[in-house]
């Protein structure tokens, strides 16, 4: 396919891995990222620094919720496909700043959909979240399940964005795939997420806080598996589809801590607190639809994935100058 691929949030955790994969196969990539201070912007710069001198790489710093800024991007470059990953992330932070999450996540997505419509974009891939399922007790979560009871503003903004994607497909035949990510982890992982926090604290001998009794479960999915699903969705336009991208394997919080203890070679110091409002108790992806329609096949176990994460952590965080 000719034209450029726009990756919003392309300097972030998942986005930078997507950019790596696209450039490696010779695509022309435009990254839009606002380098906000949710965590150290220097980390995001480091994520994409190796590409700064590449002819096929363009970086534009700005906000997706700024319509005029985004309009200039579309007018200046021949954007043919979009991977929309830019968002204010984090369930707990969204409870403190629901308006900010609405502006970044809903308004930003609507801007991109409108510009995609105007410029006849060939495929729109939207990064959603397993959080849209709320506290569903039906395991595993299926794309056909109802997703009308989110329990955090973050989850609500992701579900609303999915509905906007459906609307633009229905009205304007914009091809859209919404990808519901399940607890993504790996190198460059966000420092506010459990894999990073637990590894960092255990390594340094600091206490970690476990919310609840340790029985909460997550479907931890390694970033390379997520990227494979994103690239497949980008290469395979659908009219409108929602896909779960997970590992189809639940790991309890207690088990996850044990995996990290084994990887780091130190025992965790644990403090316990009540379950945090907005946190779901368990997640597990039914990935049969993605397997069938995207050829999606997660390959990395949580043990292998956390070993890779720790190798990155030692090199980039502990031993970096």
C-alpha positions in Angstrom: 0.0 0.0 0.0 1.3 3.5 -0.9 1.2 6.4 1.5 2.2 7.0 5.1 1.1 5.3 8.2 0.1 7.6 11.1 0.9 6.2 14.5 -0.5 8.3 17.3 1.1 7.8 20.7 4.0 6.4 18.7 6.7 7.3 21.2 4.9 5.5 24.0 5.3 1.9 25.2 3.2 0.0 22.7 3.4 2.7 20.0 7.2 2.7 19.8 7.3 -1.1 19.3 4.7 -0.7 16.5 6.9 2.0 14.9 9.9 -0.3 15.2 8.1 -3.1 13.4 6.7 -0.8 10.6 10.0 0.8 9.9 11.8 -2.6 9.9 9.6 -3.6 6.9 10.1 -0.4 5.0 7.0 1.6 5.8 6.8 5.4 5.9 5.7 6.3 9.4 4.5 9.5 10.9 4.5 9.6 14.7 2.3 12.0 16.6 3.0 12.2 20.4 2.6 15.0 22.9 5.3 13.7 25.3 3.2 14.5 28.3 4.5 14.3 31.8 2.4 11.3 32.9 5.9 9.7 33.2 9.3 11.1 32.2 9.1 12.3 28.6 12.8 11.5 28.2 11.8 7.8 28.2 9.5 8.3 25.3 12.2 10.2 23.4 14.6 7.3 24.1 12.0 4.9 22.7 12.1 6.4 19.2 15.6 8.0 19.3 17.1 5.3 17.0 14.8 6.4 14.2 15.4 10.1 14.3 17.7 10.1 11.2 15.7 7.7 9.1 14.2 9.1 5.9 11.0 7.1 6.4 10.4 8.4 9.9 8.6 11.7 10.7 7.9 13.0 14.2 5.3 15.6 15.0 4.9 16.7 18.6 1.4 17.7 19.5 -2.0 16.7 20.8 -4.5 14.6 18.9 -7.3 16.6 20.6 -5.9 19.7 18.8 -7.9 19.6 15.6 -6.0 22.2 13.7 -2.7 20.6 14.5 -4.0 17.2 13.3 -5.6 18.8 10.2 -2.2 20.2 9.2 -0.7 16.7 9.5 -3.3 15.2 7.1 -2.9 18.1 4.7 0.9 17.9 4.6 1.3 14.2 4.4 -0.5 11.4 2.5 -1.9 9.5 5.4 -3.4 6.2 4.2 -3.6 4.1 7.3 -3.8 5.0 11.0 -2.9 3.2 14.2 -4.5 5.3 16.9 -2.8 4.6 20.3 -2.6 8.1 21.8 -4.5 8.4 25.0 -4.4 9.3 28.6 -3.7 6.0 30.2 -4.3 4.5 33.6 -7.5 3.5 35.5 -6.6 5.2 38.8 -5.5 8.5 37.3 -8.7 8.8 35.4 -10.7 8.8 38.6 -8.7 12.0 39.6 -9.0 13.7 36.2 -12.1 12.5 34.3 -12.4 15.7 32.2 -8.8 15.4 31.0 -9.4 11.8 30.0 -12.5 12.8 28.1 -10.7 15.5 26.2 -7.7 13.4 25.3 -9.4 10.1 24.6 -12.8 10.9 23.3 -12.2 14.2 21.6 -8.9 13.0 20.2 -10.4 9.9 18.7 -13.3 11.9 17.2 -10.8 14.3 15.6 -8.9 11.4 14.0 -12.1 9.7 12.8 -13.3 13.0 11.2 -10.0 13.5 9.4 -9.8 9.9 8.4 -13.3 10.3 6.8 -12.3 13.5 5.0 -9.1 12.1 3.7 -10.5 8.7 2.7 -8.1 6.8 4.9 -7.9 3.1 3.9 -7.8 1.6 7.4 -8.2 2.8 11.0 -6.9 0.7 13.9 -7.9 1.8 17.3 -6.2 0.8 20.5 -8.9 0.0 23.0 -8.8 -1.8 26.4 -10.0 -4.9 28.2 -11.2 -2.5 30.8 -14.4 -1.9 28.8 -15.7 -5.3 30.0 -15.9 -3.9 33.6 -16.2 -6.5 36.4 -17.6 -9.2 34.1 -17.5 -12.6 35.8 -18.1 -14.5 32.5 -14.7 -16.0 31.6 -13.2 -15.7 29.1 -14.3 -12.2 27.9 -15.7 -12.4 24.4 -16.2 -9.5 21.9 -19.9 -10.4 21.8 -20.3 -9.8 25.6 -22.0 -6.6 26.7 -19.6 -3.8 27.5 -22.0 -1.3 29.0 -20.9 -1.2 32.6 -17.4 0.3 32.8 -16.1 1.0 36.3 -13.6 3.8 35.6 -13.6 7.0 33.5 -10.7 5.5 31.5 -12.8 2.4 30.6 -15.8 4.6 29.7 -13.7 6.8 27.4 -12.4 3.7 25.6 -15.9 2.3 25.2 -17.2 5.6 23.9 -14.4 5.7 21.4 -15.3 2.3 20.2 -18.9 3.5 19.7 -17.7 6.5 17.7 -15.6 4.1 15.5 -18.7 2.1 14.8 -20.7 5.2 14.0 -18.1 6.4 11.4 -18.0 3.0 9.9 -21.8 2.9 9.7 -22.2 6.4 8.3 -19.1 6.8 6.1 -17.9 3.2 5.5 -14.6 3.9 7.2 -12.8 0.5 7.8 -12.1 0.2 11.5 -10.7 -2.4 13.8 -10.9 -1.8 17.6 -8.4 -3.9 19.5 -9.0 -4.6 23.1 -5.6 -5.0 24.8 -5.2 -7.2 27.9 -2.6 -6.0 30.4 0.3 -5.4 28.1 3.9 -5.6 29.5 7.4 -5.8 28.3 10.5 -3.7 27.5 9.8 0.1 27.7 6.8 -0.7 29.8 5.0 2.2 31.6 6.5 2.9 35.1 3.0 3.2 36.6 2.1 -0.4 35.8 2.5 -3.4 38.1 5.2 -5.2 36.0 7.5 -2.2 36.3 6.6 -1.2 39.8 7.0 -4.7 41.3 10.3 -5.4 39.4 11.8 -2.0 40.5 10.7 -2.3 44.1 11.8 -6.0 44.5 15.1 -5.3 42.9 15.7 -2.3 45.3 14.4 -4.2 48.3 11.4 -1.8 48.7 8.0 -2.9 49.8 5.3 -3.5 47.1 1.6 -2.8 47.7 -0.8 -5.5 46.8 -4.4 -4.4 46.5 -6.9 -7.1 47.7 -5.9 -10.6 48.9 -3.6 -11.4 45.9 -6.3 -13.4 44.2 -7.1 -10.9 41.5 -6.1 -12.2 38.1 -4.9 -10.6 34.8 -4.3 -11.9 31.3 -0.8 -10.6 31.0 0.2 -10.1 27.3 3.7 -9.5 26.0 4.2 -6.5 23.9 5.5 -8.4 20.8 2.3 -10.4 20.7 0.2 -7.3 20.9 2.3 -5.7 18.1 1.8 -8.8 15.9 -2.0 -8.3 16.3 -1.9 -4.6 15.6 0.2 -5.1 12.4 -2.2 -7.9 11.3 -5.2 -5.7 11.8 -3.5 -2.9 9.9 -2.7 -5.2 7.0 -6.2 -6.7 6.9 -8.9 -4.0 6.7 -12.4 -4.9 7.9 -15.6 -3.0 7.7 -16.0 -2.8 11.5 -14.6 -5.4 13.9 -13.7 -5.6 17.6 -10.9 -8.0 18.5 -9.5 -9.1 21.9 -5.7 -9.2 21.9 -4.7 -11.1 25.0 -2.8 -14.2 26.1 -5.9 -16.3 27.0 -4.2 -17.3 30.3 -5.0 -15.8 33.7 -2.2 -15.2 36.3 -3.1 -14.3 39.9 -1.4 -11.3 41.5 0.3 -13.7 43.9 1.6 -15.9 41.1 2.8 -12.8 39.2 4.8 -11.6 42.2 6.4 -15.1 42.4 7.4 -14.9 38.8 9.2 -11.6 39.4 10.9 -12.9 42.5 12.3 -15.7 40.5 13.5 -13.4 37.7 15.0 -10.8 40.0 16.4 -13.4 42.5 15.0 -11.6 45.5 12.0 -12.0 47.8 9.3 -9.4 47.8 8.4 -7.3 50.8 4.6 -7.1 50.7 2.2 -4.6 52.1 -1.6 -5.2 51.6 -4.4 -2.7 51.1 -8.0 -2.9 50.1 -8.9 -3.3 46.4 -8.6 0.0 44.7 -11.9 1.5 43.3 -12.0 1.1 39.5 -9.7 -1.9 39.4 -11.3 -5.0 37.9 -10.9 -8.3 39.7 -10.0 -10.4 36.7 -9.4 -10.3 33.0 -9.2 -13.1 30.5 -9.4 -12.9 26.7 -11.3 -15.1 24.4 -8.9 -14.8 21.4 -10.6 -17.2 19.0 -11.9 -14.4 16.8 -8.5 -12.8 16.5 -7.0 -16.2 15.8 -9.4 -16.8 13.0 -9.6 -13.4 11.4 -6.1 -12.0 12.1 -4.0 -15.1 12.4 -3.2 -13.9 15.9 -1.2 -16.3 18.0 0.4 -15.2 21.2 3.7 -16.9 21.8 5.4 -15.4 25.0 4.7 -16.9 28.4 4.7 -14.6 31.4 7.9 -16.2 32.7 9.8 -15.6 29.5 8.2 -12.2 29.0 9.2 -11.0 32.5 12.7 -12.3 31.9 12.9 -10.1 28.8 11.5 -7.2 30.7 14.1 -7.6 33.5 16.9 -7.8 30.9 15.7 -4.4 29.5 15.3 -3.0 33.0 18.8 -3.9 34.0 20.3 -2.5 30.8 18.2 0.7 30.4 17.3 1.6 34.0 19.9 0.2 36.4 23.0 0.3 34.3 22.2 3.2 31.9 24.4 6.4 32.2 
